[in-house]
Amino acid sequence: MISIYRHAGWIGLLIALTVLAGCSSKQETKIDYGKPTNSTSMGITDEGLKWDIDKSAPSYDDTIERVSFKVKEIKSPFPPSHKAASIIKAPFDMIQLTYASLEQGRQLILVESNSQDTSEPEGKSGPKLRNGAPTWIQSDSQMSALYWKQDGLTFLLMSNQVKNKKFIPLYDEDELAIIANSIY
């Protein structure tokens, strides 16, 4: 049987790069970056869910230590059975943290960067965070996503779940804001 791998991380990465690189600004920007240096994520196969591991990837903690800023984490509302951290190639530091529960078919992805882009993102305004930071909704048919800036960093929080061998949104924007408020 042929595996039909579909990674929500790739879709999330495209959203993240668009948002974090400032592509919503009016200026033309050539994006020749965006590939993770390693990629570990939850995937869908004919046999079910699989944690697709990049065996060459450094550990979660070692990857976090390679970033020039203090990486923030979130408190996951579900107990993750797997975690991964991936550096994303960009002209600034960018990291993707993935929290997954294969048993529940749930995944949270937090992308953060020290991008100095100051353009206002396009999209619908989301709920304000506890610290007053505005958010923007960046959801699509395969995941729910919320974007914001805080403490000189740019964040994108994405969530999805697997239903009928497809990724679909997991949390709505209010629930994502609660998770975003748990950042530490």
N, C-alpha and C positions, 0 to 999 in steps of 0.2 A: 504494500500500500504506500502511496506517495504522501509524504508529509506536506501539509499546507501551512507553512509558518507564516504567521502574521504577528508582527510586533507593534504594539501600541507605542513603544519607546521611539520608534522611527517617526510616527505621526507627531508624537509629543515633541520630539527633537526639532521637527520642521516648524512647529508652532513656536517653540522656545527660541529658535534662531531668528524667526521673523520678529518676534516681540523683543527679545533681548538685544538684537543687533540694531534696532532702531529702523527697521524697514518701513515703518509706518510714516517716517518723516518724508518730506517732499523731495529731498535730495536723492540723486541716484547713488546707490551703493552696490558695489560688486561684492557678492558673497562667495568667497572661494575657500571657506572654512566650514566647520560644522560637524565634522566626523568625530565620533568618540574615539579616544585612543584605545579603548576596549569597550566591549558592549556585552552586558549580561542583563537578561530580562526574562519576563514570563512570555512564553510563546504557546501558540495553539497548534496542535498536531492532530492527525486523525485518531491517535491513541489517547488524546486528552491534553491536559496542560503540562508543560515542561519548563523547568528552570534552565534556560539556555545559557550556560556558563562559558565565558572566555577564560580558558585555563591559563592564558598568559597574563591575565590581569593581576595587578597587585591587590593585596587585601583591601577591604573597606577602609580600615583605619589608615593604612599606608597611602591610599589614594587621597584621602582627606588631608593628610599632612603635606601633600605636594602642592596644595593651593596656597596662594600668597595671602589670602584673607582667612579669618576665622569662619569656618563653614558652620552654618546653622543647621539644626535638624528639627524635625517635627515629632510630635507624639502621635503615632498612628492610632486611629480609632479601632483598628483590628490588630490582633497579634500577628506580626509578619513572620512567616516561616523562612523567608529569604530576604537578604539585603545586598545591595550592590552599589558601588560608587564608580563613576566613570568621568574622566576628564574629557571635556569637549574642546576640540581645537578651535581657537578664536584669537583675535588680536588682543584679548583680555582674558583673565582667568574665568573659566566657566566649568561648573561641575554638575553632574546629574546624580541624584541619590534615588534609588529605586527600592521600595518596600513592597513585598508581595506575599500573599497567602495563596499558595496553590490549592489548598483544601477548599478555600472559600471562593477562589477565582477572582480575587481582588488585587488591585495594584495602585499604589500611590507613587508619583514621580515628582520630586522637587528639584528644579533646576535653579541654580543661583550663580550670579556673576558679579564682577566688579566693573561692569561696563559703565563708561562715563556718559553714555547717550542721554540726552536731556529731552528728546522729542516726546510728545504726548502720544501714547498708543491709541490706535483706532479700536473701536469696539464699544460695546455697551458698558456703562459704569456698573460696577458691582458694589457690594456692601462695604462700608468703611470698616477698617480693622479697629481693634480696641485702642491702638495708639493714634488713631485718626488718619492713618494712611489710606488713600483712596485705592480701590482695586478696579480692574477691568476684567470682564468675562471674555475668555478666549476658548470657549467650548466648541466642539464639533460633534458629529454623529457617533464618534468612537470614544470620546472622553470629555469629561467636564474639566475646565481649567480656569484658573484665576491668576492674574498677574498683578504685582505691586512692587513698590520700591520702599526700602526701609534701611536705615542705618548705613547709607552709602552703597547698598547692594540692591540688585534687581532679582526678583523671585518669580518663578512660575510654578504653580502647584497644579498637578494634573491627577485625575483619578479615573479609573475604569474598572469594569468587571467583565467577566465572560458569561455570555448567555447564548445558547444555541451555536457554539463555536465561533462567536463574534465578540469583539470588544465593543462595549457600550458604556455610556457615562455611569459613574457610580454615585457620586455625591453632587448635590446642587450647589449653587454659589454660596448660599448661606452656610451650608455644612462645610464647604471648603474654607470659608472665612473663619469658622471655629477652629479648624485644623491649622490654618495660617497663624491664628492667635496663640497656638501652642508652641510656636517656634522658640527654640532655646539655643 
